[in-house]
Amino acid sequence: MTNRLTGKVAIVTGSSSGIGQSIAIRLASEGASVVIDYVGQPDGAHDTLAKIQSAGGKAITIQANVSSIAETQSLIDQTYTQLGRCDILINNAGIEKEAAFCDVTEAEYDAVLGVNLKGAFFLTQAFVRRLRDAKLPGRIINISSVHEDMVFPNFSTYCASKGGMRMLMRDLAVELGSLGITVNNIAPGAINTPINTALLANKPKLNALLANIPLGRLGTPEEVASLAAFLSSDEAAYITGSTYAIDGGLLRNYHEQ
């Protein structure tokens, strides 16, 4: 593994499992000091920490619910207190709730938009303010979804949050460019993560999905992490304002059954 990120500090939200965990491990393997953010899975966060440390990397854990502005500010403040800086922000934390549009409750809407969009918005704001004041460049990478563009019936709140994340990224790429801060989205398709456990167990549903994926398989968290590592590095210094789909071709081939 290269050391493209030596000397950098990265926050990865929701890094106690799945894609977030893989990104945290990958960034640490490339030399970054990583902040493992978690909410309700301390065992998962400690697992991420142990895997990073056993490979010779450096990381700390911080509990912060990104849907709380006070906690997002605390996450940034604690990062600076413990590690002295922050160069890379990976907005990975996300949730989804299935419900027909006519049945969505205010609580469900607030929960999904609170984590997926509000959380990313205000954590990014706190991150950027520090960089702006210190006149330092930075990297913002949002783990979005193919559903920032592709319909997902019965997940209207999730689609709204990811569509919002797409436009937020585009706007901030323009607004923050003069500060040397790049902003990009990664849009995973079907990835083999804990959130898809039920799908993996439902063979007919899984086979129908695979039929829509030209590469014929699910992606891995490690494949998403490799793209995040590239976008975090100086090799991606001239890349901003774009969404990178990592979906095996699903977006280009999808159609409702």
N, C-alpha and C positions, 0 to 999 in steps of 0.2 A: 504494500500500500504506500502511496506517496505521502508527503508531508505538506500538502498544499495549504493547510490551515494552521500551521504552527504559529503560536502566539495569538491566535484569535480566540474569542469567547463567544459561544453560541447558546442561545436559549431554544429549547425544543419543547413546546407545550404538548401535553398529553403524551409523554414519552415513557409511560409505564407499560405499554404493550403495543403490539401491531406495528404500523408504519412508523409511528413516533419513536418507538424503541429502536427500530432498525436504523433510523436516521441518526439518533443520538450515538449509537455504537459506531456508525460509519464516520461521523464527523470527528469523534474522539480518535478513531484509528488514523485519521489524517492530520492529527496534531492539535485539534481544537480542545479547549477546556469547555465542557458541556454542562449546562444547567438542565437537569431532569425535572421538568414540571409535572406535577400530578395532582389529582383531586382525591379520588376515593380508592386508589389502589397503591397503598404504601409498599406492599410486598412486591408489586410489579416494578415500582420505582427502584426499590433496593436490588431487584434482580437486574435491572438495566445498569445500575451503578456497579454491581459486582462483575458483570460481564465486561464493562469498560475497564475497570481497575485490573481485572485478571489479565487483560491484554496489554497492560502497561499504560493505559490512558488516564486522563484526569476528568473527574466529574463531581458535581454536588447535586443534592436533591433539595427542591423547594416545593412546598405544598401551596398551590394558589389556584383558586377557581377563577378562570379568566372572565366569567360573566360578571364578576364584581370589579368595578373600576378601582376600588381601594386595594384589592388583592393584586390587580395587574400592576399598579404603581409599586406595591410592596415587592413584587417579583423583580422588577427592574432595580429597585433600591437595594434589595438583598444581593442581587447579582454584582452590583458595583461594590458593595461593602465587602463581599467575600472574594471576588475575583478581579476587581479593579477596573473593569471595562466591559463592554459588550459590543460585538461587531456584527453578529449574525442573529436574526430572529426567524425561527421557523414556526409559523402559526399552523400547528397541526391539530390541536384539540378540536374535536367535533363530535356531535351526536346526531342521531336521527330518530324520528318517531313516526311510525306508520299510522295513518288515519285518512279516511276519505275526506276530501276537502270540506264537505258539509258538516263533518263531525269534529273538525279540529277545534280544540279548546284554547282559550287565551293562555292557559298555563303551558300547554304544549308549544304554542307559538313562541311564547317568551323564553321557554327553555332552549329550543333549537336556535332561534335567532340570537339569544343571549350568549351562547357559547360560540356558535359558528361565525357570526358577523360582528355583533357588538364586542365580543371578546377580542377578536382579531383587530378591530378598529382601534380600541382604546389601549391595548397593549402596544400596538404599533406606534400610537401617538406618544406614549411614555418612552418607548425605545428611541424614536426619532428626536424627541426634544433633547435628550442627552447628547446624541451625536451632533445635532445642530449647534448646541451651546459650546461643544468642544471642537467644532469645525472638523469633524472626522467623517469619513465615508462609512457606508454600511451595506448590508445585504438583508432584504426582506423576502422570504419565500413562504407563500401561502400554500398549504396542502388543501387544494380545492377538491374538485370532483368532475368527472365527465358530465355530471348533472348541473354544472354551471351553464351548460349548453343543451343537454339532452334531457327530454322529459322523463319523469319518474312518477307515474300515477300513484296516488295515495301517499306521496311524500312531498306535498306542496310546500311545507315549511322548509324542508331540506333544500329543495330546488331554489326557493326564494333566497335562502341564506347564501347558497353558492353562486347564484346569479349576482347577488349583491357583492360578493367577494371578487367576482370578475371585474365589475365596474370600479370597485374601490382600488384594485390593483392598477387598472389602466389610468385612473385619475392620479394616484400617488406617484406612478412612474413619471408623469409629466411634472407634477408639483414638487417632487423631491429630487428630480434629476440634477438640478443646479447645486444640490448639496453633496453630490457624489453618492447618493443612495439609490441602489437599484431595487426594483420590486417586480417579482414574477410569481406566477402560479404554476403549481404542478397539479394536473388533473388526472388522478388515478381512475382507472376503470375497475374491473373486477379483480380484486387482489385477495390472495389467500391470507386473511387475517381473522382474529376472533369475532369481529363484527359479522363475518359471513359464515359462521359455524352452522347455522340453520340451513343456509343455502347448500353448503357442502354435503349435508346429510340428506338433502332432497334431490335424489338422482334425476328424476324427470325435469325438475326446474333447472338443475345444474346443466344437464345436457342441452336444454333449450337455449340457455345462455351461451354455452360453448359454441353452439351452432352459429351464433351471431358474432363470434370473435374469430377473425381471419387466422390468427396464429393458433387457435384451437386449444388454448389453455388459460388458466388464471395467471396473473402476474404475482411476483413475490415482493414482500416488503423490502427486501434487499435491492431489488431493481429500482424501486422508488427512491431508496436512500442514495443510490449511486448518482441519480440525477440531481438530488438535493445537494450532494457534495460538490458536484460540478458547478451548480448555480451559486454556491456559497464561495467559490474560489475566485482567484484573480483571473483565471482562464475565462470567466464569464463576465468580465468587467464591462463589456460593451453590450450586454444583454439586459434589456429592461422593458417592461410593459407587455410581456407575452405570457400566454398560457401554454404549457407543454403537456400534451396528453400522453399518458403512459397506459395504454389500454389494449394493446394487441390488435389495434385496428377497429375496435368496437364502434367508435363514433362514426366511422366511415361506412359501416356495414349494418348498423342497427335498424331494426324495424319491429314494430309491435306484432306479437304473435296473434 
